[in-house]
Amino acid sequence: MPFAPPSLTHKRAPRPASGPNLAPASPPPEGEGQGEGLHGFRIRKSQKRACCPGRTSPHPVPLPLGEGTEWRRSTPFGPGVATLALAGIALALPAGAEPLVAELLAASKVTLTDNIDLEPAGAREAALVWTNSAGATLRQQSARTYLSADYRLDFDSIFGEERTESDLRHTLDAMARGEAVRRLLFIEAQATATQVPERTGVAPSPSDSSGNRDRVGLQTIRLSPSLTPRLGRFGAAELRYEYARAFTASDLVAEPESHLGRAQVDFGGARHRLTLLGEAETTDGRGRSADSERRTGELRLAGAVSRALTLEAMAGYEDLDSDSWGDPFKGPVWTAGLTFTPGRRTKLEARAGRRYEAPFLDARLSFDPSPRTTLAAEAVRSFTAGIDTLAPAAFVLDPATGAPVALPGVETRDGFGITDQSYRFSRVALSASTRRDANRYAVSFRWEDRDYRARPDESLAEARLTWGHALSRRLTVETSAFARRAEVEGSGTRLAGGGTLSLDWRLSERLSLTTGLGHARGEAGDDRQYHETTLTLALGWRF
């Protein structure tokens, strides 16, 4: 299986945006939030234009040092320290290691918008946003180590009609894996930093420079050592511990801490397999109603009927107690499923049964009719509790190759508000992409409905369409359109839509120039209509 870095296999669904792609990491929606402490800070300075009562000065009034300054937490030290530590793991075990591949990225972008805060008519404010960015991409792989890290730092200077502000944002997607003791002891870790909507139904923008007051930073770290002893010729075991922690500047959610213990024993070969699994997980909501405890025991059977078809069955017992859900789940669980791979271009995985005292379904289909065309579909009905409600893992490692595999469904969380409450959900997602000569087409649809006990229920539906055309080897034009429908129980339905048109010119192998035009309109809440038009010009370098 070819090497596939996580940033190339996993992308959360981005909002339509213009400008160079600095790093294939987290989505463009940016956020801000308040917070204090030694987790790292964001400085935000606001200068109000004032001169005389009833009159606005044409120039901002300088503020004394410290006045009008707000400290806002950005990326905590934890993810950065975890990334550096894991880079050390990957580099300190050089047996058969390939050289570290590093690429530096820098860009400068100017965005003109007529509605910086996505407000309705009468409260709109035009602004010029100058964004200077720097980033790095690191890759390293060997038979015993793996390292992948994508980091981007964005510094926004906002010059509005009524204010001047500065904002510093971090985006991080890092993972490392080291084989400390050959075939026995492994150490894995992940660190992420991104921005997410603070509430469901936040007005979308065609640019990542607008609407940031409704978004908040979210950072996570995960550290997981594991032992994998062999049990004779036909058996293997895994003992794993995982520590996870989430950090956010939002006052609406907790910063949960999770501890997971896992014991798994496998017997059999490639065609027939018996698995015994036991898990215990505790999530500490740190003073809020986000505590949960889970204990699971499962017996799994898998057998190959043919080279293309494998049947699976699972039976077990689960005890799940979540403060935000109320009634605990205690009782037997079962699923039955299959994996159907008739060829290299088609794969179907489906499992159905009963879990969490309700029907359970997890079905995924991928089909590549040709080397240039990809189709994918998924349908899921399940339950989410613990730290996964706030910060789900983005990817896991393939046990056969050691390469990361993106976890499906993570990208569908864009558009939902940040939450630490347990919920039952149903999700359907469809996507298709193809290339024909100089043209590239992509279309996607997703729908998800969430049932809560401690907050209003939510649902989100969104469709996106993208078309790109290579005018020459160095000149590419791309246009995209989207439509979104968000519904929150008791707050009504919010509709929004828009699109972008961008032109990318590769001046050289390492220098690119991008210009774009975007427009979005919809409901900003309380039946208030908003619309925004943006114009961007960006210059990007790769070193």
One Martini backbone bead per residue (centre of mass of N, CA, C, O) as a GRO file, in nm:
protein
  543
    1MET     BB    1   0.094   0.036   0.025
    2PRO     BB    2   0.096   0.352  -0.012
    3PHE     BB    3   0.198   0.642   0.092
    4ALA     BB    4  -0.028   0.833   0.331
    5PRO     BB    5  -0.082   1.117   0.438
    6PRO     BB    6  -0.317   1.266   0.634
    7SER     BB    7  -0.351   1.544   0.476
    8LEU     BB    8  -0.428   1.378   0.201
    9THR     BB    9  -0.679   1.197   0.333
   10HIS     BB   10  -0.761   1.439   0.532
   11LYS     BB   11  -1.057   1.655   0.503
   12ARG     BB   12  -1.228   1.897   0.593
   13ALA     BB   13  -1.493   2.074   0.514
   14PRO     BB   14  -1.471   2.346   0.332
   15ARG     BB   15  -1.501   2.656   0.270
   16PRO     BB   16  -1.532   2.883   0.056
   17ALA     BB   17  -1.217   2.986  -0.089
   18SER     BB   18  -0.939   3.197  -0.117
   19GLY     BB   19  -0.631   3.111  -0.214
   20PRO     BB   20  -0.369   2.963  -0.107
   21ASN     BB   21  -0.250   2.646  -0.024
   22LEU     BB   22  -0.056   2.616   0.242
   23ALA     BB   23  -0.201   2.360   0.395
   24PRO     BB   24  -0.310   2.023   0.430
   25ALA     BB   25  -0.541   2.073   0.659
   26SER     BB   26  -0.752   2.244   0.802
   27PRO     BB   27  -1.012   2.437   0.796
   28PRO     BB   28  -1.088   2.773   0.726
   29PRO     BB   29  -1.252   2.822   0.964
   30GLU     BB   30  -1.252   3.078   1.191
   31GLY     BB   31  -1.163   3.192   1.532
   32GLU     BB   32  -1.277   3.305   1.856
   33GLY     BB   33  -1.170   3.364   2.205
   34GLN     BB   34  -1.182   3.342   2.548
   35GLY     BB   35  -0.896   3.350   2.777
   36GLU     BB   36  -0.696   3.208   3.040
   37GLY     BB   37  -0.362   3.138   3.093
   38LEU     BB   38  -0.092   2.886   3.022
   39HIS     BB   39  -0.191   2.805   2.697
   40GLY     BB   40  -0.188   3.057   2.546
   41PHE     BB   41  -0.210   3.345   2.319
   42ARG     BB   42  -0.421   3.622   2.211
   43ILE     BB   43  -0.397   3.921   2.037
   44ARG     BB   44  -0.634   4.201   2.064
   45LYS     BB   45  -0.678   4.507   1.886
   46SER     BB   46  -0.879   4.800   1.947
   47GLN     BB   47  -0.982   5.081   1.731
   48LYS     BB   48  -1.166   5.352   1.780
   49ARG     BB   49  -1.350   5.592   1.616
   50ALA     BB   50  -1.285   5.919   1.757
   51CYS     BB   51  -1.383   6.268   1.846
   52CYS     BB   52  -1.682   6.361   1.833
   53PRO     BB   53  -1.993   6.407   1.889
   54GLY     BB   54  -2.139   6.270   1.598
   55ARG     BB   55  -1.831   6.216   1.505
   56THR     BB   56  -1.595   6.085   1.271
   57SER     BB   57  -1.286   5.999   1.238
   58PRO     BB   58  -1.052   5.934   0.974
   59HIS     BB   59  -0.873   5.843   1.223
   60PRO     BB   60  -0.719   5.663   1.437
   61VAL     BB   61  -0.684   5.635   1.780
   62PRO     BB   62  -0.439   5.607   1.978
   63LEU     BB   63  -0.335   5.365   2.208
   64PRO     BB   64  -0.240   5.273   2.487
   65LEU     BB   65  -0.061   5.055   2.641
   66GLY     BB   66  -0.313   4.800   2.706
   67GLU     BB   67  -0.534   4.949   2.577
   68GLY     BB   68  -0.771   4.751   2.416
   69THR     BB   69  -0.659   4.474   2.521
   70GLU     BB   70  -0.690   4.126   2.431
   71TRP     BB   71  -0.672   3.810   2.569
   72ARG     BB   72  -0.644   3.520   2.356
   73ARG     BB   73  -0.681   3.199   2.313
   74SER     BB   74  -0.514   2.969   2.137
   75THR     BB   75  -0.265   2.769   2.120
   76PRO     BB   76  -0.158   2.547   2.314
   77PHE     BB   77   0.123   2.395   2.436
   78GLY     BB   78   0.054   2.098   2.412
   79PRO     BB   79   0.058   2.039   2.100
   80GLY     BB   80   0.347   2.142   2.056
   81VAL     BB   81   0.491   1.947   2.249
   82ALA     BB   82   0.386   1.687   2.121
   83THR     BB   83   0.511   1.729   1.844
   84LEU     BB   84   0.809   1.748   1.931
   85ALA     BB   85   0.820   1.473   2.070
   86LEU     BB   86   0.741   1.308   1.812
   87ALA     BB   87   0.972   1.400   1.640
   88GLY     BB   88   1.183   1.268   1.823
   89ILE     BB   89   1.092   0.980   1.781
   90ALA     BB   90   1.133   0.969   1.471
   91LEU     BB   91   1.449   1.065   1.488
   92ALA     BB   92   1.561   0.852   1.719
   93LEU     BB   93   1.469   0.613   1.497
   94PRO     BB   94   1.681   0.539   1.221
   95ALA     BB   95   1.594   0.266   1.121
   96GLY     BB   96   1.560   0.296   0.788
   97ALA     BB   97   1.544   0.594   0.746
   98GLU     BB   98   1.424   0.856   0.602
   99PRO     BB   99   1.438   1.157   0.516
  100LEU     BB  100   1.350   1.463   0.603
  101VAL     BB  101   1.063   1.632   0.486
  102ALA     BB  102   1.070   1.983   0.406
  103GLU     BB  103   0.823   2.259   0.396
  104LEU     BB  104   0.793   2.593   0.323
  105LEU     BB  105   0.546   2.855   0.397
  106ALA     BB  106   0.415   3.151   0.222
  107ALA     BB  107   0.187   3.444   0.264
  108SER     BB  108  -0.011   3.706   0.096
  109LYS     BB  109  -0.331   3.864   0.181
  110VAL     BB  110  -0.605   4.039   0.024
  111THR     BB  111  -0.925   4.151   0.163
  112LEU     BB  112  -1.243   4.245   0.036
  113THR     BB  113  -1.526   4.357   0.235
  114ASP     BB  114  -1.887   4.435   0.300
  115ASN     BB  115  -1.902   4.200   0.560
  116ILE     BB  116  -1.721   4.106   0.821
  117ASP     BB  117  -1.981   4.001   1.030
  118LEU     BB  118  -2.245   3.911   0.889
  119GLU     BB  119  -2.460   4.138   0.868
  120PRO     BB  120  -2.723   4.305   0.838
  121ALA     BB  121  -2.887   4.551   0.733
  122GLY     BB  122  -2.736   4.842   0.903
  123ALA     BB  123  -2.462   4.658   1.024
  124ARG     BB  124  -2.258   4.691   0.818
  125GLU     BB  125  -1.895   4.625   0.748
  126ALA     BB  126  -1.629   4.734   0.597
  127ALA     BB  127  -1.314   4.570   0.483
  128LEU     BB  128  -0.961   4.521   0.531
  129VAL     BB  129  -0.762   4.218   0.486
  130TRP     BB  130  -0.439   4.136   0.613
  131THR     BB  131  -0.266   3.829   0.535
  132ASN     BB  132  -0.007   3.663   0.712
  133SER     BB  133   0.179   3.363   0.626
  134ALA     BB  134   0.299   3.057   0.792
  135GLY     BB  135   0.466   2.737   0.718
  136ALA     BB  136   0.474   2.366   0.763
  137THR     BB  137   0.607   2.054   0.622
  138LEU     BB  138   0.626   1.717   0.754
  139ARG     BB  139   0.824   1.418   0.658
  140GLN     BB  140   0.846   1.071   0.790
  141GLN     BB  141   0.980   0.737   0.702
  142SER     BB  142   0.976   0.397   0.821
  143ALA     BB  143   0.970   0.084   0.957
  144ARG     BB  144   0.946   0.244   1.270
  145THR     BB  145   0.848   0.528   1.149
  146TYR     BB  146   0.628   0.829   1.186
  147LEU     BB  147   0.579   1.157   1.020
  148SER     BB  148   0.324   1.425   1.051
  149ALA     BB  149   0.320   1.784   0.963
  150ASP     BB  150   0.086   2.066   0.984
  151TYR     BB  151   0.153   2.422   0.968
  152ARG     BB  152  -0.024   2.740   1.054
  153LEU     BB  153   0.023   3.099   1.038
  154ASP     BB  154  -0.207   3.370   1.111
  155PHE     BB  155  -0.206   3.727   1.030
  156ASP     BB  156  -0.446   3.968   1.106
  157SER     BB  157  -0.536   4.279   0.941
  158ILE     BB  158  -0.800   4.497   1.040
  159PHE     BB  159  -0.972   4.747   0.827
  160GLY     BB  160  -1.225   4.937   0.933
  161GLU     BB  161  -1.470   5.173   0.976
  162GLU     BB  162  -1.466   5.117   1.323
  163ARG     BB  163  -1.187   4.944   1.306
  164THR     BB  164  -0.878   4.798   1.449
  165GLU     BB  165  -0.727   4.471   1.395
  166SER     BB  166  -0.573   4.180   1.554
  167ASP     BB  167  -0.493   3.835   1.444
  168LEU     BB  168  -0.407   3.510   1.578
  169ARG     BB  169  -0.352   3.196   1.402
  170HIS     BB  170  -0.391   2.833   1.430
  171THR     BB  171  -0.276   2.538   1.236
  172LEU     BB  172  -0.300   2.180   1.319
  173ASP     BB  173  -0.153   1.857   1.187
  174ALA     BB  174  -0.038   1.588   1.390
  175MET     BB  175   0.182   1.290   1.358
  176ALA     BB  176   0.317   1.003   1.549
  177ARG     BB  177   0.533   0.703   1.514
  178GLY     BB  178   0.689   0.455   1.737
  179GLU     BB  179   0.929   0.183   1.762
  180ALA     BB  180   1.078   0.112   2.051
  181VAL     BB  181   1.005  -0.201   2.031
  182ARG     BB  182   1.032  -0.454   1.845
  183ARG     BB  183   0.710  -0.572   1.803
  184LEU     BB  184   0.593  -0.429   2.095
  185LEU     BB  185   0.654  -0.105   2.120
  186PHE     BB  186   0.429   0.173   2.095
  187ILE     BB  187   0.408   0.526   1.983
  188GLU     BB  188   0.137   0.762   1.987
  189ALA     BB  189   0.037   1.083   1.825
  190GLN     BB  190  -0.174   1.382   1.852
  191ALA     BB  191  -0.218   1.716   1.694
  192THR     BB  192  -0.456   1.992   1.714
  193ALA     BB  193  -0.569   2.293   1.524
  194THR     BB  194  -0.873   2.486   1.517
  195GLN     BB  195  -1.185   2.610   1.372
  196VAL     BB  196  -1.517   2.659   1.505
  197PRO     BB  197  -1.832   2.670   1.553
  198GLU     BB  198  -2.025   2.777   1.826
  199ARG     BB  199  -2.283   2.754   1.638
  200THR     BB  200  -2.548   2.651   1.485
  201GLY     BB  201  -2.586   2.835   1.183
  202VAL     BB  202  -2.356   2.985   1.094
  203ALA     BB  203  -2.261   3.213   0.885
  204PRO     BB  204  -2.142   3.186   0.579
  205SER     BB  205  -1.834   3.231   0.389
  206PRO     BB  206  -1.621   3.289   0.107
  207SER     BB  207  -1.424   3.366   0.348
  208ASP     BB  208  -1.165   3.337   0.606
  209SER     BB  209  -1.201   3.665   0.699
  210SER     BB  210  -1.499   3.609   0.789
  211GLY     BB  211  -1.693   3.552   1.075
  212ASN     BB  212  -1.494   3.506   1.341
  213ARG     BB  213  -1.684   3.573   1.593
  214ASP     BB  214  -1.836   3.271   1.553
  215ARG     BB  215  -1.555   3.151   1.635
  216VAL     BB  216  -1.344   2.878   1.768
  217GLY     BB  217  -1.096   2.738   1.931
  218LEU     BB  218  -0.946   2.399   1.875
  219GLN     BB  219  -0.769   2.165   2.085
  220THR     BB  220  -0.562   1.859   2.059
  221ILE     BB  221  -0.460   1.560   2.242
  222ARG     BB  222  -0.276   1.244   2.177
  223LEU     BB  223  -0.173   0.953   2.378
  224SER     BB  224  -0.032   0.616   2.272
  225PRO     BB  225   0.049   0.330   2.419
  226SER     BB  226   0.171  -0.005   2.306
  227LEU     BB  227   0.120  -0.361   2.321
  228THR     BB  228   0.238  -0.647   2.086
  229PRO     BB  229   0.210  -0.953   2.148
  230ARG     BB  230   0.272  -1.280   2.087
  231LEU     BB  231   0.056  -1.593   2.051
  232GLY     BB  232   0.217  -1.751   1.879
  233ARG     BB  233   0.120  -1.842   1.557
  234PHE     BB  234  -0.220  -1.747   1.588
  235GLY     BB  235  -0.148  -1.498   1.786
  236ALA     BB  236  -0.260  -1.173   1.922
  237ALA     BB  237  -0.185  -0.871   2.108
  238GLU     BB  238  -0.340  -0.574   2.280
  239LEU     BB  239  -0.210  -0.300   2.477
  240ARG     BB  240  -0.391   0.005   2.560
  241TYR     BB  241  -0.326   0.360   2.601
  242GLU     BB  242  -0.532   0.667   2.625
  243TYR     BB  243  -0.472   1.016   2.596
  244ALA     BB  244  -0.708   1.295   2.621
  245ARG     BB  245  -0.730   1.649   2.514
  246ALA     BB  246  -0.916   1.954   2.540
  247PHE     BB  247  -0.912   2.289   2.393
  248THR     BB  248  -1.093   2.599   2.479
  249ALA     BB  249  -1.245   2.935   2.463
  250SER     BB  250  -1.516   2.837   2.533
  251ASP     BB  251  -1.808   2.874   2.752
  252LEU     BB  252  -2.000   2.623   2.645
  253VAL     BB  253  -1.760   2.426   2.717
  254ALA     BB  254  -1.553   2.190   2.791
  255GLU     BB  255  -1.224   2.038   2.898
  256PRO     BB  256  -1.171   1.739   2.838
  257GLU     BB  257  -1.072   1.419   2.988
  258SER     BB  258  -0.917   1.112   2.870
  259HIS     BB  259  -0.941   0.750   2.950
  260LEU     BB  260  -0.799   0.457   2.783
  261GLY     BB  261  -0.862   0.103   2.789
  262ARG     BB  262  -0.709  -0.180   2.603
  263ALA     BB  263  -0.805  -0.525   2.513
  264GLN     BB  264  -0.662  -0.756   2.264
  265VAL     BB  265  -0.752  -1.070   2.096
  266ASP     BB  266  -0.607  -1.270   1.830
  267PHE     BB  267  -0.733  -1.532   1.611
  268GLY     BB  268  -0.575  -1.646   1.331
  269GLY     BB  269  -0.607  -1.545   1.001
  270ALA     BB  270  -0.690  -1.403   0.701
  271ARG     BB  271  -0.982  -1.572   0.681
  272HIS     BB  272  -0.985  -1.629   1.002
  273ARG     BB  273  -1.142  -1.468   1.296
  274LEU     BB  274  -1.080  -1.409   1.650
  275THR     BB  275  -1.220  -1.167   1.892
  276LEU     BB  276  -1.113  -1.007   2.194
  277LEU     BB  277  -1.280  -0.732   2.374
  278GLY     BB  278  -1.165  -0.461   2.597
  279GLU     BB  279  -1.318  -0.162   2.748
  280ALA     BB  280  -1.215   0.154   2.919
  281GLU     BB  281  -1.384   0.474   2.982
  282THR     BB  282  -1.290   0.812   3.093
  283THR     BB  283  -1.466   1.128   3.137
  284ASP     BB  284  -1.364   1.457   3.222
  285GLY     BB  285  -1.552   1.765   3.252
  286ARG     BB  286  -1.449   1.974   3.458
  287GLY     BB  287  -1.742   2.058   3.613
  288ARG     BB  288  -1.927   1.939   3.398
  289SER     BB  289  -2.179   1.771   3.187
  290ALA     BB  290  -1.921   1.558   3.054
  291ASP     BB  291  -1.944   1.301   3.192
  292SER     BB  292  -1.805   0.959   3.143
  293GLU     BB  293  -1.879   0.597   3.115
  294ARG     BB  294  -1.709   0.298   2.977
  295ARG     BB  295  -1.802  -0.054   2.914
  296THR     BB  296  -1.653  -0.316   2.704
  297GLY     BB  297  -1.762  -0.635   2.552
  298GLU     BB  298  -1.625  -0.853   2.288
  299LEU     BB  299  -1.726  -1.083   2.021
  300ARG     BB  300  -1.548  -1.175   1.724
  301LEU     BB  301  -1.635  -1.272   1.383
  302ALA     BB  302  -1.440  -1.388   1.088
  303GLY     BB  303  -1.520  -1.487   0.739
  304ALA     BB  304  -1.421  -1.626   0.434
  305VAL     BB  305  -1.607  -1.713   0.155
  306SER     BB  306  -1.420  -1.539  -0.028
  307ARG     BB  307  -1.214  -1.318  -0.184
  308ALA     BB  308  -1.462  -1.091  -0.169
  309LEU     BB  309  -1.601  -1.228   0.096
  310THR     BB  310  -1.687  -1.107   0.432
  311LEU     BB  311  -1.796  -1.221   0.741
  312GLU     BB  312  -1.966  -1.073   1.033
  313ALA     BB  313  -1.961  -1.084   1.405
  314MET     BB  314  -2.125  -0.949   1.709
  315ALA     BB  315  -2.090  -0.988   2.074
  316GLY     BB  316  -2.212  -0.819   2.382
  317TYR     BB  317  -2.128  -0.572   2.640
  318GLU     BB  318  -2.274  -0.256   2.771
  319ASP     BB  319  -2.157   0.038   2.970
  320LEU     BB  320  -2.327   0.359   2.968
  321ASP     BB  321  -2.243   0.680   3.132
  322SER     BB  322  -2.411   0.999   3.088
  323ASP     BB  323  -2.483   1.306   3.205
  324SER     BB  324  -2.616   1.436   2.932
  325TRP     BB  325  -2.830   1.185   2.895
  326GLY     BB  326  -2.878   1.004   3.169
  327ASP     BB  327  -2.960   0.730   3.076
  328PRO     BB  328  -2.829   0.433   3.091
  329PHE     BB  329  -2.635   0.182   2.923
  330LYS     BB  330  -2.754  -0.165   2.963
  331GLY     BB  331  -2.633  -0.435   2.766
  332PRO     BB  332  -2.668  -0.591   2.489
  333VAL     BB  333  -2.472  -0.642   2.187
  334TRP     BB  334  -2.509  -0.629   1.814
  335THR     BB  335  -2.362  -0.750   1.501
  336ALA     BB  336  -2.380  -0.749   1.134
  337GLY     BB  337  -2.159  -0.827   0.847
  338LEU     BB  338  -1.965  -0.691   0.561
  339THR     BB  339  -1.704  -0.753   0.307
  340PHE     BB  340  -1.687  -0.614  -0.029
  341THR     BB  341  -1.433  -0.711  -0.293
  342PRO     BB  342  -1.441  -0.748  -0.633
  343GLY     BB  343  -1.219  -0.514  -0.649
  344ARG     BB  344  -0.998  -0.247  -0.654
  345ARG     BB  345  -1.261  -0.031  -0.707
  346THR     BB  346  -1.430  -0.197  -0.481
  347LYS     BB  347  -1.607  -0.114  -0.162
  348LEU     BB  348  -1.792  -0.287   0.103
  349GLU     BB  349  -1.922  -0.169   0.422
  350ALA     BB  350  -2.136  -0.351   0.660
  351ARG     BB  351  -2.331  -0.267   0.964
  352ALA     BB  352  -2.575  -0.430   1.179
  353GLY     BB  353  -2.797  -0.354   1.473
  354ARG     BB  354  -2.754  -0.323   1.841
  355ARG     BB  355  -2.713  -0.007   2.013
  356TYR     BB  356  -2.794   0.191   2.262
  357GLU     BB  357  -3.102   0.106   2.247
  358ALA     BB  358  -3.063   0.088   1.921
  359PRO     BB  359  -3.026   0.114   1.612
  360PHE     BB  360  -2.754   0.002   1.395
  361LEU     BB  361  -2.536   0.183   1.149
  362ASP     BB  362  -2.262   0.093   0.904
  363ALA     BB  363  -2.213   0.231   0.576
  364ARG     BB  364  -1.968   0.177   0.303
  365LEU     BB  365  -1.883   0.324  -0.025
  366SER     BB  366  -1.645   0.245  -0.289
  367PHE     BB  367  -1.604   0.382  -0.634
  368ASP     BB  368  -1.394   0.322  -0.936
  369PRO     BB  369  -1.455   0.334  -1.266
  370SER     BB  370  -1.187   0.506  -1.280
  371PRO     BB  371  -0.886   0.662  -1.234
  372ARG     BB  372  -1.064   0.959  -1.246
  373THR     BB  373  -1.298   0.820  -1.069
  374THR     BB  374  -1.502   0.898  -0.769
  375LEU     BB  375  -1.702   0.712  -0.533
  376ALA     BB  376  -1.914   0.796  -0.238
  377ALA     BB  377  -2.070   0.634   0.059
  378GLU     BB  378  -2.283   0.699   0.357
  379ALA     BB  379  -2.436   0.526   0.652
  380VAL     BB  380  -2.533   0.649   0.982
  381ARG     BB  381  -2.615   0.497   1.313
  382SER     BB  382  -2.559   0.644   1.638
  383PHE     BB  383  -2.329   0.716   1.918
  384THR     BB  384  -2.210   1.000   2.124
  385ALA     BB  385  -1.937   1.017   2.360
  386GLY     BB  386  -1.744   1.209   2.528
  387ILE     BB  387  -1.473   1.345   2.364
  388ASP     BB  388  -1.601   1.298   2.071
  389THR     BB  389  -1.801   1.539   2.072
  390LEU     BB  390  -1.556   1.755   2.050
  391ALA     BB  391  -1.284   1.547   1.975
  392PRO     BB  392  -1.234   1.372   1.724
  393ALA     BB  393  -1.074   1.152   1.562
  394ALA     BB  394  -0.920   1.173   1.243
  395PHE     BB  395  -0.724   0.913   1.275
  396VAL     BB  396  -0.574   0.602   1.188
  397LEU     BB  397  -0.388   0.307   1.191
  398ASP     BB  398  -0.262   0.078   0.986
  399PRO     BB  399  -0.163  -0.235   1.084
  400ALA     BB  400  -0.011  -0.318   0.812
  401THR     BB  401   0.144  -0.022   0.732
  402GLY     BB  402   0.119   0.248   0.938
  403ALA     BB  403  -0.075   0.418   0.800
  404PRO     BB  404  -0.296   0.661   0.774
  405VAL     BB  405  -0.658   0.671   0.839
  406ALA     BB  406  -0.936   0.811   0.766
  407LEU     BB  407  -1.215   0.916   0.934
  408PRO     BB  408  -1.526   0.900   0.877
  409GLY     BB  409  -1.728   1.208   0.926
  410VAL     BB  410  -1.556   1.450   1.026
  411GLU     BB  411  -1.626   1.662   0.796
  412THR     BB  412  -1.942   1.689   0.891
  413ARG     BB  413  -1.895   1.895   1.141
  414ASP     BB  414  -1.914   2.119   0.967
  415GLY     BB  415  -2.160   2.362   1.103
  416PHE     BB  416  -2.150   2.272   1.378
  417GLY     BB  417  -2.161   2.317   1.694
  418ILE     BB  418  -2.009   2.322   1.975
  419THR     BB  419  -1.972   2.017   2.185
  420ASP     BB  420  -2.024   1.805   2.509
  421GLN     BB  421  -2.275   1.640   2.421
  422SER     BB  422  -2.465   1.383   2.401
  423TYR     BB  423  -2.555   1.183   2.096
  424ARG     BB  424  -2.783   1.102   1.846
  425PHE     BB  425  -2.724   0.981   1.504
  426SER     BB  426  -2.778   1.073   1.154
  427ARG     BB  427  -2.607   0.979   0.837
  428VAL     BB  428  -2.552   1.128   0.503
  429ALA     BB  429  -2.310   1.062   0.232
  430LEU     BB  430  -2.200   1.221  -0.080
  431SER     BB  431  -1.955   1.154  -0.351
  432ALA     BB  432  -1.791   1.314  -0.646
  433SER     BB  433  -1.517   1.260  -0.888
  434THR     BB  434  -1.355   1.413  -1.185
  435ARG     BB  435  -1.154   1.371  -1.491
  436ARG     BB  436  -1.139   1.579  -1.799
  437ASP     BB  437  -0.871   1.656  -1.904
  438ALA     BB  438  -0.893   1.998  -1.800
  439ASN     BB  439  -1.116   1.883  -1.608
  440ARG     BB  440  -1.288   1.935  -1.285
  441TYR     BB  441  -1.512   1.741  -1.078
  442ALA     BB  442  -1.739   1.816  -0.791
  443VAL     BB  443  -1.961   1.640  -0.557
  444SER     BB  444  -2.174   1.706  -0.262
  445PHE     BB  445  -2.348   1.539   0.020
  446ARG     BB  446  -2.510   1.626   0.340
  447TRP     BB  447  -2.665   1.460   0.633
  448GLU     BB  448  -2.766   1.560   0.973
  449ASP     BB  449  -2.893   1.417   1.283
  450ARG     BB  450  -2.955   1.541   1.624
  451ASP     BB  451  -2.997   1.386   1.952
  452TYR     BB  452  -3.079   1.532   2.251
  453ARG     BB  453  -3.111   1.605   2.615
  454ALA     BB  454  -2.945   1.902   2.693
  455ARG     BB  455  -3.038   2.005   2.401
  456PRO     BB  456  -3.116   2.102   2.110
  457ASP     BB  457  -3.193   1.991   1.825
  458GLU     BB  458  -3.020   1.893   1.511
  459SER     BB  459  -2.970   2.002   1.160
  460LEU     BB  460  -2.788   1.920   0.845
  461ALA     BB  461  -2.763   2.056   0.505
  462GLU     BB  462  -2.537   1.992   0.218
  463ALA     BB  463  -2.417   2.142  -0.095
  464ARG     BB  464  -2.159   2.077  -0.351
  465LEU     BB  465  -1.984   2.257  -0.626
  466THR     BB  466  -1.709   2.177  -0.859
  467TRP     BB  467  -1.498   2.365  -1.100
  468GLY     BB  468  -1.213   2.289  -1.309
  469HIS     BB  469  -0.963   2.469  -1.525
  470ALA     BB  470  -0.698   2.428  -1.751
  471LEU     BB  471  -0.559   2.670  -1.948
  472SER     BB  472  -0.275   2.576  -1.845
  473ARG     BB  473   0.008   2.485  -1.681
  474ARG     BB  474  -0.026   2.778  -1.495
  475LEU     BB  475  -0.347   2.805  -1.549
  476THR     BB  476  -0.635   2.833  -1.319
  477VAL     BB  477  -0.984   2.766  -1.297
  478GLU     BB  478  -1.238   2.820  -1.028
  479THR     BB  479  -1.561   2.691  -0.925
  480SER     BB  480  -1.813   2.742  -0.662
  481ALA     BB  481  -2.096   2.588  -0.480
  482PHE     BB  482  -2.346   2.647  -0.216
  483ALA     BB  483  -2.580   2.478   0.019
  484ARG     BB  484  -2.764   2.556   0.331
  485ARG     BB  485  -2.930   2.369   0.607
  486ALA     BB  486  -3.035   2.485   0.931
  487GLU     BB  487  -3.157   2.321   1.240
  488VAL     BB  488  -3.311   2.441   1.545
  489GLU     BB  489  -3.470   2.379   1.815
  490GLY     BB  490  -3.664   2.679   1.856
  491SER     BB  491  -3.498   2.853   1.598
  492GLY     BB  492  -3.527   2.730   1.334
  493THR     BB  493  -3.443   2.813   0.996
  494ARG     BB  494  -3.134   2.816   0.798
  495LEU     BB  495  -3.036   2.982   0.502
  496ALA     BB  496  -2.765   2.920   0.260
  497GLY     BB  497  -2.544   3.076   0.004
  498GLY     BB  498  -2.287   3.029  -0.264
  499GLY     BB  499  -1.970   3.156  -0.415
  500THR     BB  500  -1.677   3.100  -0.633
  501LEU     BB  501  -1.399   3.275  -0.808
  502SER     BB  502  -1.085   3.153  -0.940
  503LEU     BB  503  -0.729   3.245  -1.005
  504ASP     BB  504  -0.438   3.048  -1.092
  505TRP     BB  505  -0.086   3.148  -1.093
  506ARG     BB  506   0.214   2.999  -1.193
  507LEU     BB  507   0.511   3.160  -1.194
  508SER     BB  508   0.635   2.906  -1.051
  509GLU     BB  509   0.723   2.635  -0.863
  510ARG     BB  510   0.712   2.850  -0.585
  511LEU     BB  511   0.511   3.060  -0.730
  512SER     BB  512   0.191   3.225  -0.654
  513LEU     BB  513  -0.119   3.357  -0.801
  514THR     BB  514  -0.428   3.480  -0.643
  515THR     BB  515  -0.770   3.526  -0.747
  516GLY     BB  516  -1.098   3.639  -0.602
  517LEU     BB  517  -1.459   3.574  -0.605
  518GLY     BB  518  -1.731   3.636  -0.364
  519HIS     BB  519  -2.060   3.496  -0.252
  520ALA     BB  520  -2.310   3.554   0.013
  521ARG     BB  521  -2.631   3.427   0.147
  522GLY     BB  522  -2.877   3.479   0.424
  523GLU     BB  523  -2.920   3.373   0.759
  524ALA     BB  524  -2.827   3.523   1.085
  525GLY     BB  525  -3.085   3.541   1.244
  526ASP     BB  526  -3.393   3.634   1.330
  527ASP     BB  527  -3.471   3.684   1.022
  528ARG     BB  528  -3.192   3.777   0.914
  529GLN     BB  529  -3.043   3.926   0.640
  530TYR     BB  530  -2.754   3.842   0.443
  531HIS     BB  531  -2.458   3.981   0.269
  532GLU     BB  532  -2.156   3.895   0.065
  533THR     BB  533  -1.855   4.048  -0.076
  534THR     BB  534  -1.548   3.930  -0.226
  535LEU     BB  535  -1.190   4.024  -0.260
  536THR     BB  536  -0.890   3.858  -0.376
  537LEU     BB  537  -0.521   3.867  -0.305
  538ALA     BB  538  -0.249   3.631  -0.366
  539LEU     BB  539   0.081   3.531  -0.233
  540GLY     BB  540   0.289   3.236  -0.286
  541TRP     BB  541   0.529   3.029  -0.107
  542ARG     BB  542   0.790   2.774  -0.168
  543PHE     BB  543   1.084   2.606   0.004
   0.00000   0.00000   0.00000
